[in-house]
Amino acid sequence: MKMSFWNKTILISLYLIFHFFVISDVRTHVFEFQIREVQTYYSSPNSEINIERIHTRIIDFDYPDKDKGTEKVWTYKIPFGFFFLLGILGLLTVGSNRKYYIVLLVTHLVVLLAGSLVFYLSINVNTWLLAINDLLTRYINPMISIGVVAFALLEKRK
């Protein structure tokens, strides 16, 4: 069944309202919960990693390599943000099947769970694990969020 222009417009408008007034607040609260321990741990003078930037839903870790005189910045941004919004809007515009929405949702949930686990392990095991969060939030989430829209569009064109 094909959706009309007005039905798509109404669905997109409803989702935008839901995203900005519900998901945004939930993301902020989950992020504050996730970084509670991280903030106190990396604020100590014995830490090999510093918090370079911390915002309501993003944190950048600065890892100076004293031997090489360089530094790395590892980023973790809570999922279900801009790229999730783009993915949902793209899927609604294309008129995608349910399976693409599920792929998008599951991907962001996996990144959220993996990010939480990595935060815990980076404090208690090894800080290099923060590079996993960087990979997930900078590359994997955006790639899948945009990719599902492309696959849905290809499926519709067949």
HUWO-V406660 format. One record per pair of residues at least 6 apart in sequence whose C-alpha atoms are under 8 Angstrom apart, sorted by the first residue. I is the first residue (numbers start at 0). GAP is how many residues later the second one is. Records with the same first field share a line. If there is no record, write none. Layout:
I = GAP, GAP
This chain:
1 = 93
2 = 92
7 = 84, 85
10 = 81
11 = 77, 80
18 = 66
22 = 57
23 = 57
26 = 30, 51, 52, 53
27 = 28, 29
30 = 25, 26, 47
31 = 24, 25
33 = 82, 85
34 = 84
37 = 81, 85
38 = 12
40 = 6, 82
41 = 7, 8, 9
42 = 7, 8
47 = 15, 16
48 = 12, 13, 14, 15, 78
49 = 11, 12, 13
50 = 8, 9, 10, 11
51 = 7, 8, 9, 10
52 = 6, 7, 8
53 = 6
56 = 20, 21
57 = 17, 18, 19, 20
58 = 16, 17, 18
59 = 13, 14, 15, 16
60 = 12, 13, 14
61 = 9, 10, 11, 12
62 = 8, 9, 10, 11
63 = 6, 7, 8
64 = 6, 7
73 = 56, 57, 59, 60
74 = 55, 56, 58, 59, 62, 63
75 = 39, 57, 58, 61
76 = 60
77 = 34, 59
78 = 29, 30, 32, 33, 58, 62
79 = 28
82 = 58, 59, 62, 63
83 = 20, 24, 58, 61
85 = 59, 60
86 = 17, 58, 59, 61, 62
87 = 13
89 = 59
90 = 9, 10, 57, 58, 61
93 = 55, 58, 59, 62
95 = 56, 57, 60
96 = 55
99 = 48, 49, 52
102 = 45
103 = 40, 41, 44
106 = 34, 37
107 = 33
110 = 25, 26, 30
113 = 19
114 = 18
117 = 11, 12, 14, 15
118 = 11
120 = 6, 8
121 = 6, 7, 8
